[in-house]
Amino acid sequence: MAFERPTLKELVARALADINGRLTGAEARLSVATLNVLAVVQSGAVDGLHGHLDWLADQLMIDRCDEDHLARYASIWKVPRKGSTPSAGFASVNAFAALTVDAGTLIQRQDGVQYKTSASTNLAIGAGALPLVAVVAGTAGNAAAGMALNLVTPIDGLDSSMTVGPAGITDGTEQETVDAWRVRLLERIQEPPNGGTKSDYEAWALEVAGVTRAWVYPNEMGAGTVTVRFMRDNDAVPIPDAAAVALVKAYLEAKKPVTAELYVVPPTAAPINFQFTQLSPNTPATREAVRAELADLLRRKAIPGGTIKLSHMRAAISSAAAEEDYVMASPAADVVNPVGSISTMGAITWP
C-alpha cells in the first residue's frame, strides 16, 4: 500500500491529540497554551523532514530526479549531455584590393552578435566570401541570408559592410534540455547497445548536438546497408542541411560496425497546408494556439513515409486554448507520404 504523506494540518492535529492524551488535564488546543506552540513547532519540523524524504525518494528514480542527480546517473551510464554548438556559414564581401583576411577576424551583426573568420582567406578584387563561426554557441548566432554584417576593426582594401551569404549562418544549437537528456538516458537503459542494431543507430544519431528525432532503415539501399534520416526541430528549418548531414554521418561512421554500409540522408519535406473557412473565436490568440497544436502534432506523429491522420489533426485543433468551433476545408483526408518524405508545417489560410 502506498504511503500517503500527512499534511501539516494533520501533523499538528496528531501532535495536539498526543499531548492531550499523555498529559492528564492538559488542553494543548488552546492557542495561548505553551503546549500548543510546542505542538505546532514540532509539526513544522516533522513536515520538513517528510518533504526532505519525498525529495530523496525522487532522487532514487532517474525519471524523477533533479538535474544534479541526473548528471550523476548519466555519467555512470555514459550518456553525456549534448552541449551547445556555434552556428557557421559565410559572409558575402567586397574587396577593393587583393588581400588576406586572417583567421579570427571579428565581424559583428547590428544587434551585437559577433562572428569570427574560421580560416585565413585570400580575397581577390571584387566579390568574395569569408567563412564564419559564431563567437558564442547557441541559436542566437543563426542568421538569415542577406542580413547586414560589419567588420569590428576595419581592414584596408575590404569593405567593412557585408552581408550573410545565400545559405545563411545556420546549425547553432542550444544545450540539450534536461527533459530530452532524461529521455535519452532512459532509452539507453531500456535498450542497451547491441553492436549495431536499429535502436543503436537511432541512439547514436540522437547523441549529435541539434538532432531531435532519428529513424533507421536497414537494407533500404540494398543488403548490408543502413539508412539514417533525422530532424533538427529546434532550427528555423527542421530539415537538416548538408553540413548537419555530414556531421551526423561522420559521427555514425565512427560508431557503426565496420561491415555496415551507411547512408545518412535528410527527409524530404512535405508541407501540409491548412485552410480554415471558419474559426471561432477568430482572434490572433486562437490562431496561434491552433498553429501551435498542429505544429506539436507533426513533431510527435510525423515520420518519413508515415501518415498524418485527419482525426488526429481535428483533435489537435479542438484541443487549442479558447477554440470553440471551426471548419477546416483542407486537408480533407489523411495525409500519406511516400518513402523518405515527412509531413511538415505549411501555410495556414484563415477565414
C-alpha positions as CSV (number, residue, x, y, z in Angstrom):
1,M,0.0,0.0,0.0
2,A,1.4,3.4,-1.0
3,F,2.4,5.7,1.9
4,E,0.4,9.0,1.9
5,R,2.4,11.9,3.3
6,P,0.4,13.7,6.0
7,T,-0.3,17.4,5.6
8,L,1.0,19.9,8.1
9,K,-2.6,20.4,9.4
10,E,-2.8,16.7,10.1
11,L,0.6,16.6,11.8
12,V,-0.5,19.4,14.1
13,A,-3.8,17.7,14.9
14,R,-1.9,14.5,15.8
15,A,0.6,16.3,18.0
16,L,-2.1,18.1,19.9
17,A,-4.0,14.8,20.4
18,D,-0.9,13.1,21.6
19,I,-0.1,15.8,24.1
20,N,-3.7,15.8,25.4
21,G,-3.7,12.0,25.7
22,R,-0.4,11.8,27.6
23,L,-0.8,14.8,30.0
24,T,-3.8,14.4,32.3
25,G,-5.8,17.6,32.4
26,A,-3.9,19.4,29.6
27,E,-5.6,21.2,26.8
28,A,-3.0,21.8,24.1
29,R,-5.6,23.1,21.6
30,L,-5.8,26.4,23.4
31,S,-4.0,28.9,21.1
32,V,-2.4,30.7,24.1
33,A,-1.1,27.5,25.6
34,T,2.6,26.8,25.6
35,L,1.8,23.2,24.7
36,N,0.0,24.4,21.6
37,V,3.1,26.3,20.5
38,L,5.3,23.2,21.1
39,A,2.9,21.1,19.0
40,V,2.9,23.5,16.1
41,V,6.7,23.9,16.1
42,Q,7.3,20.2,16.3
43,S,4.8,19.5,13.5
44,G,6.6,22.1,11.3
45,A,9.9,20.3,11.8
46,V,8.4,16.9,11.1
47,D,6.7,18.3,7.9
48,G,10.1,19.5,6.7
49,L,11.6,16.0,7.3
50,H,8.7,14.5,5.3
51,G,9.5,16.9,2.5
52,H,13.2,16.0,2.5
53,L,12.3,12.3,2.4
54,D,10.0,13.0,-0.6
55,W,12.9,14.7,-2.4
56,L,15.3,11.9,-1.5
57,A,12.8,9.4,-2.9
58,D,12.6,11.3,-6.2
59,Q,16.4,11.3,-6.5
60,L,16.4,7.4,-6.4
61,M,14.4,7.3,-9.7
62,I,16.0,8.5,-12.9
63,D,12.6,9.5,-14.4
64,R,12.0,11.9,-11.5
65,C,15.4,13.1,-10.1
66,D,16.6,16.7,-10.4
67,E,19.3,17.9,-12.8
68,D,22.3,17.4,-10.5
69,H,21.4,13.8,-9.8
70,L,20.5,13.2,-13.5
71,A,24.1,14.3,-14.4
72,R,25.4,11.7,-11.9
73,Y,23.3,8.9,-13.3
74,A,24.2,9.9,-16.9
75,S,27.9,9.8,-16.1
76,I,27.5,6.3,-14.8
77,W,25.7,5.2,-17.9
78,K,28.0,7.2,-20.2
79,V,25.2,9.4,-21.7
80,P,26.8,12.9,-21.6
81,R,24.6,15.9,-22.1
82,K,24.7,17.5,-25.5
83,G,26.3,20.9,-25.3
84,S,25.5,24.0,-27.3
85,T,27.2,24.4,-30.7
86,P,28.1,27.6,-32.6
87,S,26.4,28.5,-35.9
88,A,28.5,28.7,-39.0
89,G,28.2,30.0,-42.6
90,F,29.7,32.6,-45.0
91,A,29.7,36.3,-45.3
92,S,29.5,37.9,-48.8
93,V,32.1,40.6,-49.0
94,N,33.5,43.1,-51.5
95,A,37.3,43.6,-51.7
96,F,38.9,46.7,-53.3
97,A,42.3,45.1,-53.5
98,A,43.8,41.6,-53.3
99,L,44.3,40.8,-49.6
100,T,44.3,38.1,-46.9
101,V,41.8,38.1,-44.1
102,D,43.3,36.3,-41.1
103,A,41.5,33.6,-39.2
104,G,39.8,35.0,-36.0
105,T,38.9,38.4,-37.6
106,L,35.8,39.7,-35.8
107,I,32.6,40.5,-37.7
108,Q,29.5,41.9,-36.0
109,R,25.8,41.9,-36.5
110,Q,23.7,45.0,-35.9
111,D,22.4,43.5,-32.6
112,G,25.9,42.9,-31.3
113,V,26.2,39.2,-32.0
114,Q,29.7,38.5,-33.2
115,Y,31.3,36.1,-35.5
116,K,34.9,35.3,-36.3
117,T,36.5,34.0,-39.5
118,S,37.2,30.3,-39.1
119,A,40.1,30.2,-41.6
120,S,42.6,32.5,-43.2
121,T,41.1,33.5,-46.6
122,N,42.7,35.1,-49.7
123,L,40.4,37.5,-51.5
124,A,40.7,38.9,-55.0
125,I,39.4,42.2,-56.1
126,G,35.6,42.1,-56.2
127,A,33.0,39.8,-54.6
128,G,34.2,37.1,-52.3
129,A,33.2,35.0,-49.3
130,L,34.5,34.7,-45.7
131,P,33.9,31.5,-43.6
132,L,32.3,32.5,-40.3
133,V,31.6,30.8,-37.0
134,A,29.7,32.4,-34.1
135,V,31.8,33.5,-31.2
136,V,29.1,32.3,-28.7
137,A,27.5,28.9,-29.2
138,G,23.7,28.7,-29.4
139,T,20.8,29.6,-31.7
140,A,21.4,33.3,-31.3
141,G,24.1,33.2,-33.9
142,N,21.9,31.8,-36.6
143,A,21.2,34.5,-39.3
144,A,19.2,34.6,-42.5
145,A,20.7,35.2,-45.9
146,G,21.3,38.9,-46.6
147,M,21.4,40.1,-43.0
148,A,23.8,43.0,-42.6
149,L,27.2,42.5,-41.0
150,N,30.2,44.8,-40.3
151,L,33.8,44.4,-39.5
152,V,34.6,45.2,-35.9
153,T,38.0,46.6,-36.9
154,P,38.3,48.0,-40.5
155,I,40.8,46.3,-42.9
156,D,42.4,48.2,-45.7
157,G,41.1,47.1,-49.0
158,L,38.0,45.4,-47.7
159,D,34.5,47.0,-47.5
160,S,33.5,47.0,-43.8
161,S,29.9,46.5,-44.7
162,M,29.0,42.9,-45.8
163,T,26.0,40.5,-45.7
164,V,25.3,37.0,-44.6
165,G,25.8,34.6,-47.6
166,P,23.0,33.0,-49.6
167,A,23.0,29.8,-47.4
168,G,22.7,31.8,-44.2
169,I,24.5,31.2,-41.0
170,T,23.0,28.0,-39.5
171,D,23.2,25.0,-37.3
172,G,23.8,26.8,-34.0
173,T,22.1,24.7,-31.2
174,E,21.4,25.3,-27.5
175,Q,22.4,22.9,-24.8
176,E,20.2,19.9,-24.6
177,T,17.2,20.3,-22.3
178,V,17.0,18.3,-19.1
179,D,13.9,16.5,-20.3
180,A,15.5,15.5,-23.6
181,W,18.6,14.3,-21.8
182,R,16.5,12.3,-19.4
183,V,14.7,10.6,-22.3
184,R,17.9,9.6,-23.9
185,L,19.3,8.2,-20.7
186,L,16.1,6.1,-20.1
187,E,16.3,4.8,-23.7
188,R,20.0,3.9,-23.1
189,I,18.9,1.8,-20.0
190,Q,15.8,0.3,-21.6
191,E,17.5,-0.6,-24.9
192,P,21.2,-1.3,-24.2
193,P,23.7,-1.3,-27.1
194,N,23.7,-4.5,-29.2
195,G,26.6,-3.9,-31.6
196,G,24.7,-2.1,-34.3
197,T,21.0,-2.8,-34.1
198,K,18.4,-0.3,-35.3
199,S,18.0,1.2,-31.9
200,D,21.8,1.6,-31.7
201,Y,21.8,3.8,-34.8
202,E,18.9,5.9,-33.5
203,A,20.6,6.4,-30.2
204,W,23.9,7.3,-31.8
205,A,22.3,9.9,-34.1
206,L,20.5,11.5,-31.2
207,E,23.8,11.9,-29.5
208,V,24.8,14.6,-32.1
209,A,24.0,18.1,-31.0
210,G,20.9,19.5,-32.6
211,V,19.4,16.2,-33.6
212,T,15.9,15.8,-32.1
213,R,14.5,12.8,-34.0
214,A,16.0,10.0,-36.0
215,W,14.9,7.0,-37.9
216,V,16.8,4.0,-39.2
217,Y,16.0,1.8,-42.3
218,P,18.0,-1.4,-42.6
219,N,18.7,-2.6,-46.1
220,E,16.8,0.2,-47.8
221,M,19.7,0.7,-50.2
222,G,20.4,-3.0,-50.6
223,A,21.7,-5.9,-48.4
224,G,24.1,-4.8,-45.7
225,T,23.1,-1.1,-45.9
226,V,21.8,1.2,-43.2
227,T,19.9,4.4,-44.0
228,V,19.5,7.1,-41.3
229,R,17.2,10.1,-41.5
230,F,16.9,12.7,-38.8
231,M,15.4,16.1,-38.0
232,R,16.6,19.2,-36.2
233,D,13.3,20.5,-34.8
234,N,14.8,23.4,-32.9
235,D,16.2,25.0,-36.0
236,A,14.3,27.5,-38.0
237,V,14.2,24.9,-40.8
238,P,13.9,21.5,-39.3
239,I,15.1,19.6,-42.4
240,P,18.9,19.2,-41.9
241,D,21.2,20.9,-44.3
242,A,24.3,19.4,-45.9
243,A,26.6,20.4,-43.1
244,A,24.3,18.8,-40.5
245,V,24.1,15.6,-42.6
246,A,27.9,15.5,-42.9
247,L,28.3,15.9,-39.1
248,V,25.9,13.1,-38.3
249,K,27.5,10.8,-40.9
250,A,31.0,11.4,-39.6
251,Y,29.8,10.6,-36.1
252,L,28.0,7.5,-37.1
253,E,30.9,6.3,-39.2
254,A,33.0,6.2,-36.0
255,K,30.3,4.2,-34.1
256,K,29.0,1.7,-36.6
257,P,30.2,-1.8,-37.2
258,V,32.9,-1.8,-39.9
259,T,30.9,-4.1,-42.3
260,A,27.8,-1.8,-42.5
261,E,27.4,0.5,-45.5
262,L,26.0,3.7,-44.1
263,Y,23.8,6.3,-45.8
264,V,22.7,9.5,-43.9
265,V,20.1,11.5,-45.8
266,P,17.7,14.3,-44.9
267,P,14.0,13.6,-45.1
268,T,12.2,15.3,-47.9
269,A,9.8,18.0,-46.6
270,A,6.2,17.5,-47.4
271,P,4.4,20.6,-46.1
272,I,0.8,20.3,-45.1
273,N,-1.2,23.5,-46.0
274,F,-4.2,24.0,-43.7
275,Q,-7.3,26.0,-44.9
276,F,-9.9,27.1,-42.5
277,T,-13.3,28.6,-43.6
278,Q,-14.5,29.2,-40.1
279,L,-12.8,29.7,-36.7
280,S,-14.5,30.8,-33.5
281,P,-13.3,33.0,-31.9
282,N,-11.3,34.2,-34.9
283,T,-8.6,36.1,-32.8
284,P,-4.8,36.2,-33.1
285,A,-4.6,34.3,-29.8
286,T,-6.8,31.4,-31.0
287,R,-5.0,31.3,-34.4
288,E,-1.6,31.0,-32.6
289,A,-3.0,28.3,-30.3
290,V,-4.3,26.3,-33.2
291,R,-1.0,26.7,-35.1
292,A,1.0,25.6,-32.0
293,E,-1.2,22.5,-31.6
294,L,-0.8,21.5,-35.2
295,A,3.0,22.0,-35.1
296,D,3.2,19.9,-31.9
297,L,1.1,17.1,-33.6
298,L,3.5,17.0,-36.6
299,R,6.5,16.9,-34.3
300,R,5.0,14.0,-32.3
301,K,3.5,12.0,-35.2
302,A,5.3,12.8,-38.4
303,I,7.8,10.2,-39.6
304,P,9.4,9.7,-43.0
305,G,6.9,7.7,-45.2
306,G,4.3,8.0,-42.5
307,T,0.6,9.1,-42.4
308,I,-0.9,12.0,-40.5
309,K,-4.5,11.1,-39.8
310,L,-7.2,13.6,-40.3
311,S,-8.8,12.6,-37.0
312,H,-5.5,13.5,-35.2
313,M,-5.4,16.9,-36.9
314,R,-9.0,17.6,-35.9
315,A,-8.3,16.5,-32.3
316,A,-5.2,18.8,-32.2
317,I,-7.3,21.8,-33.4
318,S,-10.1,21.1,-30.9
319,S,-7.5,21.0,-28.0
320,A,-6.3,24.5,-28.8
321,A,-6.9,27.0,-26.0
322,A,-10.0,29.2,-26.4
323,E,-11.1,27.4,-29.6
324,E,-14.9,26.9,-29.7
325,D,-15.7,25.9,-33.3
326,Y,-14.0,25.6,-36.7
327,V,-14.5,24.4,-40.2
328,M,-11.3,23.1,-42.0
329,A,-11.6,22.8,-45.8
330,S,-8.2,21.3,-46.3
331,P,-6.8,18.7,-45.7
332,A,-10.0,16.7,-46.1
333,A,-8.4,13.3,-45.7
334,D,-5.4,11.5,-44.2
335,V,-2.1,12.8,-45.5
336,V,0.0,9.9,-46.7
337,N,3.7,10.4,-47.5
338,P,5.9,8.3,-49.8
339,V,9.2,6.7,-48.6
340,G,11.6,9.4,-47.3
341,S,9.1,12.2,-47.2
342,I,7.9,13.7,-43.9
343,S,5.0,16.0,-43.1
344,T,6.0,19.5,-42.0
345,M,4.0,22.7,-41.3
346,G,3.0,24.5,-44.4
347,A,0.9,27.6,-44.8
348,I,-2.3,28.2,-42.8
349,T,-5.2,30.1,-44.5
350,W,-7.5,31.7,-42.0
351,P,-11.1,32.8,-42.7
